[in-house]
Amino acid sequence: MIGRLNHVGVATPSIETSIALYRDVLGAAKIGTPFDLPPQGVRVCFVELPNAQIELVEPLGEDSPLHGFLAKNPRGGQHHVCFEVADILAARDDLRARGATILGTGEPRIGAHGTPVIFAHPKDMGGVLVELMETPKVGAH
């Protein structure tokens, strides 16, 4: 079902501080511009790597779902892993059939890459919050 690793989400109390870490300490050469994703309650920025991305995720507003995570991990840390899937609805239905809990209503929402995403509950994923992201089909317009 899952395809390639698209990104690892890293929660941070400050995207600017995290950008400096990835640029100045780790030597990342390509870092995107931070942008707000109000429907998700987050501000994000992607660090481009040769084989995947790091998604820096900062709370946006008081209702951000990241506040709980950062309350337990004040300095931030790994928040989720994101895998690509060809068909988000088929992947959701397959996960449910295998006993996994899909967060929220289970209906895909548009993620930071502009494509449909869902999240599987960490309790069913070995303690890891798993994001599945639909990738555009080859040849689709």
Rosetta constraint file for C-alpha pairs under 8 A:
AtomPair CA 1 CA 85 HARMONIC 6.69 0.50
AtomPair CA 1 CA 91 HARMONIC 6.70 0.50
AtomPair CA 2 CA 83 HARMONIC 6.00 0.50
AtomPair CA 2 CA 84 HARMONIC 6.03 0.50
AtomPair CA 2 CA 85 HARMONIC 5.37 0.50
AtomPair CA 2 CA 132 HARMONIC 7.87 0.50
AtomPair CA 3 CA 83 HARMONIC 5.97 0.50
AtomPair CA 3 CA 84 HARMONIC 4.85 0.50
AtomPair CA 3 CA 85 HARMONIC 5.50 0.50
AtomPair CA 3 CA 86 HARMONIC 7.85 0.50
AtomPair CA 4 CA 83 HARMONIC 5.78 0.50
AtomPair CA 4 CA 84 HARMONIC 5.63 0.50
AtomPair CA 5 CA 52 HARMONIC 6.59 0.50
AtomPair CA 5 CA 81 HARMONIC 7.57 0.50
AtomPair CA 5 CA 82 HARMONIC 6.05 0.50
AtomPair CA 5 CA 83 HARMONIC 4.59 0.50
AtomPair CA 5 CA 84 HARMONIC 6.42 0.50
AtomPair CA 6 CA 52 HARMONIC 5.36 0.50
AtomPair CA 6 CA 53 HARMONIC 6.33 0.50
AtomPair CA 6 CA 81 HARMONIC 7.97 0.50
AtomPair CA 6 CA 82 HARMONIC 5.53 0.50
AtomPair CA 6 CA 83 HARMONIC 5.39 0.50
AtomPair CA 6 CA 84 HARMONIC 6.12 0.50
AtomPair CA 7 CA 52 HARMONIC 5.51 0.50
AtomPair CA 7 CA 53 HARMONIC 4.50 0.50
AtomPair CA 7 CA 54 HARMONIC 5.31 0.50
AtomPair CA 7 CA 55 HARMONIC 6.32 0.50
AtomPair CA 7 CA 81 HARMONIC 6.10 0.50
AtomPair CA 7 CA 82 HARMONIC 5.24 0.50
AtomPair CA 7 CA 83 HARMONIC 7.28 0.50
AtomPair CA 8 CA 53 HARMONIC 6.60 0.50
AtomPair CA 8 CA 54 HARMONIC 5.04 0.50
AtomPair CA 8 CA 55 HARMONIC 6.00 0.50
AtomPair CA 8 CA 78 HARMONIC 7.23 0.50
AtomPair CA 8 CA 79 HARMONIC 7.64 0.50
AtomPair CA 8 CA 80 HARMONIC 5.93 0.50
AtomPair CA 8 CA 81 HARMONIC 4.50 0.50
AtomPair CA 8 CA 82 HARMONIC 6.13 0.50
AtomPair CA 9 CA 54 HARMONIC 5.96 0.50
AtomPair CA 9 CA 55 HARMONIC 4.57 0.50
AtomPair CA 9 CA 56 HARMONIC 6.03 0.50
AtomPair CA 9 CA 57 HARMONIC 6.71 0.50
AtomPair CA 9 CA 78 HARMONIC 6.04 0.50
AtomPair CA 9 CA 79 HARMONIC 5.26 0.50
AtomPair CA 9 CA 80 HARMONIC 4.88 0.50
AtomPair CA 9 CA 81 HARMONIC 5.94 0.50
AtomPair CA 9 CA 82 HARMONIC 7.54 0.50
AtomPair CA 10 CA 54 HARMONIC 6.97 0.50
AtomPair CA 10 CA 55 HARMONIC 5.97 0.50
AtomPair CA 10 CA 56 HARMONIC 5.00 0.50
AtomPair CA 10 CA 57 HARMONIC 5.90 0.50
AtomPair CA 10 CA 76 HARMONIC 7.06 0.50
AtomPair CA 10 CA 77 HARMONIC 5.37 0.50
AtomPair CA 10 CA 78 HARMONIC 4.45 0.50
AtomPair CA 10 CA 79 HARMONIC 5.11 0.50
AtomPair CA 10 CA 80 HARMONIC 7.07 0.50
AtomPair CA 11 CA 56 HARMONIC 6.03 0.50
AtomPair CA 11 CA 57 HARMONIC 4.71 0.50
AtomPair CA 11 CA 58 HARMONIC 5.93 0.50
AtomPair CA 11 CA 66 HARMONIC 7.25 0.50
AtomPair CA 11 CA 69 HARMONIC 7.90 0.50
AtomPair CA 11 CA 70 HARMONIC 7.41 0.50
AtomPair CA 11 CA 76 HARMONIC 5.01 0.50
AtomPair CA 11 CA 77 HARMONIC 5.40 0.50
AtomPair CA 11 CA 78 HARMONIC 6.24 0.50
AtomPair CA 11 CA 79 HARMONIC 5.56 0.50
AtomPair CA 12 CA 18 HARMONIC 6.99 0.50
AtomPair CA 12 CA 56 HARMONIC 6.67 0.50
AtomPair CA 12 CA 57 HARMONIC 5.88 0.50
AtomPair CA 12 CA 58 HARMONIC 5.19 0.50
AtomPair CA 12 CA 59 HARMONIC 7.93 0.50
AtomPair CA 12 CA 70 HARMONIC 7.51 0.50
AtomPair CA 12 CA 75 HARMONIC 6.64 0.50
AtomPair CA 12 CA 76 HARMONIC 4.43 0.50
AtomPair CA 12 CA 77 HARMONIC 6.75 0.50
AtomPair CA 13 CA 58 HARMONIC 5.68 0.50
AtomPair CA 13 CA 59 HARMONIC 7.13 0.50
AtomPair CA 13 CA 70 HARMONIC 7.18 0.50
AtomPair CA 13 CA 74 HARMONIC 7.31 0.50
AtomPair CA 13 CA 75 HARMONIC 6.69 0.50
AtomPair CA 13 CA 76 HARMONIC 6.32 0.50
AtomPair CA 14 CA 18 HARMONIC 6.36 0.50
AtomPair CA 14 CA 58 HARMONIC 6.26 0.50
AtomPair CA 15 CA 19 HARMONIC 5.97 0.50
AtomPair CA 15 CA 34 HARMONIC 7.63 0.50
AtomPair CA 15 CA 44 HARMONIC 7.62 0.50
AtomPair CA 15 CA 45 HARMONIC 7.34 0.50
AtomPair CA 15 CA 56 HARMONIC 6.43 0.50
AtomPair CA 15 CA 57 HARMONIC 7.03 0.50
AtomPair CA 15 CA 58 HARMONIC 6.13 0.50
AtomPair CA 16 CA 20 HARMONIC 6.34 0.50
AtomPair CA 17 CA 21 HARMONIC 6.41 0.50
AtomPair CA 18 CA 22 HARMONIC 6.28 0.50
AtomPair CA 18 CA 56 HARMONIC 7.35 0.50
AtomPair CA 19 CA 23 HARMONIC 5.93 0.50
AtomPair CA 19 CA 31 HARMONIC 7.49 0.50
AtomPair CA 20 CA 24 HARMONIC 5.42 0.50
AtomPair CA 20 CA 25 HARMONIC 7.38 0.50
AtomPair CA 21 CA 25 HARMONIC 5.13 0.50
AtomPair CA 21 CA 26 HARMONIC 6.47 0.50
AtomPair CA 22 CA 26 HARMONIC 4.84 0.50
AtomPair CA 22 CA 27 HARMONIC 6.14 0.50
AtomPair CA 22 CA 28 HARMONIC 5.49 0.50
AtomPair CA 22 CA 47 HARMONIC 7.68 0.50
AtomPair CA 23 CA 27 HARMONIC 4.80 0.50
AtomPair CA 23 CA 28 HARMONIC 4.69 0.50
AtomPair CA 23 CA 29 HARMONIC 6.61 0.50
AtomPair CA 23 CA 31 HARMONIC 7.69 0.50
AtomPair CA 24 CA 28 HARMONIC 7.60 0.50
AtomPair CA 28 CA 47 HARMONIC 7.15 0.50
AtomPair CA 28 CA 48 HARMONIC 7.51 0.50
AtomPair CA 28 CA 49 HARMONIC 7.48 0.50
AtomPair CA 29 CA 48 HARMONIC 7.82 0.50
AtomPair CA 30 CA 47 HARMONIC 6.22 0.50
AtomPair CA 30 CA 48 HARMONIC 5.42 0.50
AtomPair CA 30 CA 49 HARMONIC 7.67 0.50
AtomPair CA 31 CA 45 HARMONIC 7.45 0.50
AtomPair CA 31 CA 46 HARMONIC 6.01 0.50
AtomPair CA 31 CA 47 HARMONIC 4.49 0.50
AtomPair CA 31 CA 48 HARMONIC 6.00 0.50
AtomPair CA 32 CA 45 HARMONIC 5.83 0.50
AtomPair CA 32 CA 46 HARMONIC 5.32 0.50
AtomPair CA 32 CA 47 HARMONIC 6.31 0.50
AtomPair CA 32 CA 48 HARMONIC 7.68 0.50
AtomPair CA 33 CA 45 HARMONIC 5.98 0.50
AtomPair CA 33 CA 46 HARMONIC 7.61 0.50
AtomPair CA 34 CA 43 HARMONIC 6.72 0.50
AtomPair CA 34 CA 44 HARMONIC 5.41 0.50
AtomPair CA 34 CA 45 HARMONIC 4.31 0.50
AtomPair CA 34 CA 46 HARMONIC 7.59 0.50
AtomPair CA 35 CA 43 HARMONIC 5.55 0.50
AtomPair CA 35 CA 44 HARMONIC 5.53 0.50
AtomPair CA 35 CA 45 HARMONIC 6.50 0.50
AtomPair CA 36 CA 42 HARMONIC 6.19 0.50
AtomPair CA 36 CA 43 HARMONIC 4.23 0.50
AtomPair CA 36 CA 44 HARMONIC 6.34 0.50
AtomPair CA 36 CA 60 HARMONIC 7.34 0.50
AtomPair CA 37 CA 41 HARMONIC 6.21 0.50
AtomPair CA 37 CA 42 HARMONIC 5.39 0.50
AtomPair CA 37 CA 43 HARMONIC 5.67 0.50
AtomPair CA 37 CA 44 HARMONIC 7.22 0.50
AtomPair CA 37 CA 60 HARMONIC 7.96 0.50
AtomPair CA 37 CA 112 HARMONIC 6.97 0.50
AtomPair CA 38 CA 42 HARMONIC 6.27 0.50
AtomPair CA 38 CA 43 HARMONIC 7.76 0.50
AtomPair CA 38 CA 60 HARMONIC 7.06 0.50
AtomPair CA 40 CA 64 HARMONIC 7.34 0.50
AtomPair CA 40 CA 65 HARMONIC 7.97 0.50
AtomPair CA 40 CA 111 HARMONIC 7.92 0.50
AtomPair CA 41 CA 59 HARMONIC 6.30 0.50
AtomPair CA 41 CA 60 HARMONIC 4.93 0.50
AtomPair CA 41 CA 61 HARMONIC 6.43 0.50
AtomPair CA 41 CA 63 HARMONIC 6.70 0.50
AtomPair CA 41 CA 64 HARMONIC 4.46 0.50
AtomPair CA 41 CA 65 HARMONIC 6.76 0.50
AtomPair CA 42 CA 57 HARMONIC 6.30 0.50
AtomPair CA 42 CA 58 HARMONIC 5.54 0.50
AtomPair CA 42 CA 59 HARMONIC 4.66 0.50
AtomPair CA 42 CA 60 HARMONIC 4.44 0.50
AtomPair CA 42 CA 61 HARMONIC 7.75 0.50
AtomPair CA 42 CA 64 HARMONIC 6.37 0.50
AtomPair CA 42 CA 66 HARMONIC 7.64 0.50
AtomPair CA 43 CA 57 HARMONIC 5.78 0.50
AtomPair CA 43 CA 58 HARMONIC 5.08 0.50
AtomPair CA 43 CA 59 HARMONIC 6.20 0.50
AtomPair CA 43 CA 60 HARMONIC 5.71 0.50
AtomPair CA 44 CA 55 HARMONIC 6.54 0.50
AtomPair CA 44 CA 56 HARMONIC 5.44 0.50
AtomPair CA 44 CA 57 HARMONIC 4.68 0.50
AtomPair CA 44 CA 58 HARMONIC 6.36 0.50
AtomPair CA 44 CA 112 HARMONIC 7.46 0.50
AtomPair CA 45 CA 55 HARMONIC 5.80 0.50
AtomPair CA 45 CA 56 HARMONIC 5.14 0.50
AtomPair CA 45 CA 57 HARMONIC 6.85 0.50
AtomPair CA 46 CA 53 HARMONIC 6.32 0.50
AtomPair CA 46 CA 54 HARMONIC 5.68 0.50
AtomPair CA 46 CA 55 HARMONIC 4.65 0.50
AtomPair CA 46 CA 56 HARMONIC 6.17 0.50
AtomPair CA 47 CA 53 HARMONIC 5.51 0.50
AtomPair CA 47 CA 54 HARMONIC 4.99 0.50
AtomPair CA 47 CA 55 HARMONIC 6.42 0.50
AtomPair CA 47 CA 56 HARMONIC 7.59 0.50
AtomPair CA 48 CA 52 HARMONIC 6.72 0.50
AtomPair CA 48 CA 53 HARMONIC 4.83 0.50
AtomPair CA 48 CA 54 HARMONIC 6.75 0.50
AtomPair CA 49 CA 53 HARMONIC 5.33 0.50
AtomPair CA 49 CA 54 HARMONIC 7.54 0.50
AtomPair CA 58 CA 66 HARMONIC 7.24 0.50
AtomPair CA 59 CA 64 HARMONIC 5.36 0.50
AtomPair CA 59 CA 65 HARMONIC 7.39 0.50
AtomPair CA 59 CA 66 HARMONIC 5.49 0.50
AtomPair CA 59 CA 67 HARMONIC 6.54 0.50
AtomPair CA 60 CA 64 HARMONIC 5.76 0.50
AtomPair CA 62 CA 67 HARMONIC 7.86 0.50
AtomPair CA 63 CA 67 HARMONIC 7.79 0.50
AtomPair CA 65 CA 69 HARMONIC 7.60 0.50
AtomPair CA 66 CA 70 HARMONIC 6.12 0.50
AtomPair CA 67 CA 71 HARMONIC 5.98 0.50
AtomPair CA 68 CA 72 HARMONIC 6.62 0.50
AtomPair CA 69 CA 73 HARMONIC 6.04 0.50
AtomPair CA 69 CA 76 HARMONIC 7.88 0.50
AtomPair CA 69 CA 79 HARMONIC 7.93 0.50
AtomPair CA 70 CA 74 HARMONIC 4.70 0.50
AtomPair CA 70 CA 75 HARMONIC 7.09 0.50
AtomPair CA 70 CA 76 HARMONIC 5.87 0.50
AtomPair CA 73 CA 77 HARMONIC 6.86 0.50
AtomPair CA 79 CA 128 HARMONIC 7.99 0.50
AtomPair CA 79 CA 129 HARMONIC 6.87 0.50
AtomPair CA 80 CA 128 HARMONIC 6.40 0.50
AtomPair CA 80 CA 129 HARMONIC 4.78 0.50
AtomPair CA 80 CA 130 HARMONIC 5.67 0.50
AtomPair CA 80 CA 131 HARMONIC 6.76 0.50
AtomPair CA 81 CA 128 HARMONIC 7.49 0.50
AtomPair CA 81 CA 129 HARMONIC 6.67 0.50
AtomPair CA 81 CA 130 HARMONIC 5.27 0.50
AtomPair CA 81 CA 131 HARMONIC 6.01 0.50
AtomPair CA 82 CA 130 HARMONIC 5.96 0.50
AtomPair CA 82 CA 131 HARMONIC 4.44 0.50
AtomPair CA 82 CA 132 HARMONIC 5.57 0.50
AtomPair CA 82 CA 133 HARMONIC 6.74 0.50
AtomPair CA 83 CA 130 HARMONIC 7.65 0.50
AtomPair CA 83 CA 131 HARMONIC 6.36 0.50
AtomPair CA 83 CA 132 HARMONIC 5.09 0.50
AtomPair CA 83 CA 133 HARMONIC 6.16 0.50
AtomPair CA 84 CA 132 HARMONIC 5.83 0.50
AtomPair CA 84 CA 133 HARMONIC 4.89 0.50
AtomPair CA 84 CA 134 HARMONIC 5.82 0.50
AtomPair CA 84 CA 135 HARMONIC 6.08 0.50
AtomPair CA 85 CA 91 HARMONIC 7.01 0.50
AtomPair CA 85 CA 132 HARMONIC 6.42 0.50
AtomPair CA 85 CA 133 HARMONIC 5.89 0.50
AtomPair CA 85 CA 134 HARMONIC 4.97 0.50
AtomPair CA 85 CA 135 HARMONIC 6.18 0.50
AtomPair CA 86 CA 134 HARMONIC 5.53 0.50
AtomPair CA 86 CA 135 HARMONIC 5.73 0.50
AtomPair CA 86 CA 136 HARMONIC 7.35 0.50
AtomPair CA 86 CA 137 HARMONIC 6.76 0.50
AtomPair CA 87 CA 91 HARMONIC 6.15 0.50
AtomPair CA 87 CA 134 HARMONIC 5.86 0.50
AtomPair CA 87 CA 135 HARMONIC 7.82 0.50
AtomPair CA 88 CA 92 HARMONIC 6.05 0.50
AtomPair CA 88 CA 108 HARMONIC 7.40 0.50
AtomPair CA 88 CA 116 HARMONIC 6.95 0.50
AtomPair CA 88 CA 117 HARMONIC 7.01 0.50
AtomPair CA 88 CA 118 HARMONIC 7.60 0.50
AtomPair CA 88 CA 132 HARMONIC 7.18 0.50
AtomPair CA 88 CA 133 HARMONIC 6.80 0.50
AtomPair CA 88 CA 134 HARMONIC 5.24 0.50
AtomPair CA 89 CA 93 HARMONIC 6.12 0.50
AtomPair CA 89 CA 108 HARMONIC 7.75 0.50
AtomPair CA 90 CA 94 HARMONIC 6.01 0.50
AtomPair CA 91 CA 95 HARMONIC 6.10 0.50
AtomPair CA 91 CA 132 HARMONIC 7.99 0.50
AtomPair CA 92 CA 96 HARMONIC 6.20 0.50
AtomPair CA 92 CA 102 HARMONIC 7.34 0.50
AtomPair CA 92 CA 106 HARMONIC 7.57 0.50
AtomPair CA 92 CA 118 HARMONIC 7.52 0.50
AtomPair CA 93 CA 97 HARMONIC 6.09 0.50
AtomPair CA 94 CA 98 HARMONIC 6.29 0.50
AtomPair CA 95 CA 99 HARMONIC 6.44 0.50
AtomPair CA 95 CA 100 HARMONIC 5.28 0.50
AtomPair CA 95 CA 101 HARMONIC 7.66 0.50
AtomPair CA 95 CA 102 HARMONIC 7.95 0.50
AtomPair CA 96 CA 100 HARMONIC 4.95 0.50
AtomPair CA 96 CA 101 HARMONIC 6.33 0.50
AtomPair CA 96 CA 102 HARMONIC 7.21 0.50
AtomPair CA 99 CA 124 HARMONIC 7.76 0.50
AtomPair CA 100 CA 120 HARMONIC 6.70 0.50
AtomPair CA 100 CA 121 HARMONIC 7.17 0.50
AtomPair CA 100 CA 124 HARMONIC 5.45 0.50
AtomPair CA 100 CA 125 HARMONIC 7.67 0.50
AtomPair CA 101 CA 120 HARMONIC 5.76 0.50
AtomPair CA 101 CA 121 HARMONIC 5.49 0.50
AtomPair CA 101 CA 124 HARMONIC 6.75 0.50
AtomPair CA 102 CA 106 HARMONIC 5.39 0.50
AtomPair CA 102 CA 118 HARMONIC 7.07 0.50
AtomPair CA 102 CA 119 HARMONIC 5.83 0.50
AtomPair CA 102 CA 120 HARMONIC 4.52 0.50
AtomPair CA 102 CA 121 HARMONIC 5.98 0.50
AtomPair CA 103 CA 118 HARMONIC 7.33 0.50
AtomPair CA 103 CA 119 HARMONIC 5.61 0.50
AtomPair CA 103 CA 120 HARMONIC 5.87 0.50
AtomPair CA 103 CA 121 HARMONIC 6.02 0.50
AtomPair CA 106 CA 118 HARMONIC 6.91 0.50
AtomPair CA 107 CA 118 HARMONIC 7.29 0.50
AtomPair CA 108 CA 116 HARMONIC 5.40 0.50
AtomPair CA 108 CA 117 HARMONIC 5.17 0.50
AtomPair CA 108 CA 118 HARMONIC 5.20 0.50
AtomPair CA 109 CA 115 HARMONIC 7.95 0.50
AtomPair CA 109 CA 116 HARMONIC 5.23 0.50
AtomPair CA 109 CA 117 HARMONIC 5.50 0.50
AtomPair CA 109 CA 118 HARMONIC 6.79 0.50
AtomPair CA 110 CA 114 HARMONIC 5.58 0.50
AtomPair CA 110 CA 115 HARMONIC 5.23 0.50
AtomPair CA 110 CA 116 HARMONIC 4.51 0.50
AtomPair CA 110 CA 117 HARMONIC 6.00 0.50
AtomPair CA 111 CA 115 HARMONIC 5.68 0.50
AtomPair CA 111 CA 116 HARMONIC 6.01 0.50
AtomPair CA 111 CA 117 HARMONIC 5.71 0.50
AtomPair CA 111 CA 133 HARMONIC 7.85 0.50
AtomPair CA 115 CA 133 HARMONIC 6.75 0.50
AtomPair CA 115 CA 134 HARMONIC 6.07 0.50
AtomPair CA 115 CA 135 HARMONIC 6.92 0.50
AtomPair CA 115 CA 136 HARMONIC 7.86 0.50
AtomPair CA 116 CA 133 HARMONIC 5.97 0.50
AtomPair CA 116 CA 134 HARMONIC 5.57 0.50
AtomPair CA 117 CA 131 HARMONIC 6.69 0.50
AtomPair CA 117 CA 132 HARMONIC 5.51 0.50
AtomPair CA 117 CA 133 HARMONIC 4.50 0.50
AtomPair CA 117 CA 134 HARMONIC 6.36 0.50
AtomPair CA 118 CA 131 HARMONIC 5.71 0.50
AtomPair CA 118 CA 132 HARMONIC 5.44 0.50
AtomPair CA 118 CA 133 HARMONIC 6.86 0.50
AtomPair CA 119 CA 129 HARMONIC 6.89 0.50
AtomPair CA 119 CA 130 HARMONIC 5.55 0.50
AtomPair CA 119 CA 131 HARMONIC 4.40 0.50
AtomPair CA 119 CA 132 HARMONIC 6.29 0.50
AtomPair CA 120 CA 124 HARMONIC 7.37 0.50
AtomPair CA 120 CA 125 HARMONIC 7.13 0.50
AtomPair CA 120 CA 129 HARMONIC 6.21 0.50
AtomPair CA 120 CA 130 HARMONIC 5.23 0.50
AtomPair CA 120 CA 131 HARMONIC 6.43 0.50
AtomPair CA 120 CA 132 HARMONIC 7.97 0.50
AtomPair CA 121 CA 125 HARMONIC 6.57 0.50
AtomPair CA 121 CA 128 HARMONIC 7.72 0.50
AtomPair CA 121 CA 129 HARMONIC 5.79 0.50
AtomPair CA 121 CA 130 HARMONIC 7.07 0.50
AtomPair CA 122 CA 126 HARMONIC 6.28 0.50
AtomPair CA 122 CA 127 HARMONIC 4.47 0.50
AtomPair CA 122 CA 128 HARMONIC 4.56 0.50
AtomPair CA 122 CA 129 HARMONIC 4.46 0.50
AtomPair CA 122 CA 130 HARMONIC 6.93 0.50
AtomPair CA 123 CA 127 HARMONIC 5.41 0.50
AtomPair CA 123 CA 128 HARMONIC 7.57 0.50
AtomPair CA 125 CA 129 HARMONIC 6.86 0.50
AtomPair CA 125 CA 130 HARMONIC 7.01 0.50
AtomPair CA 136 CA 140 HARMONIC 6.91 0.50
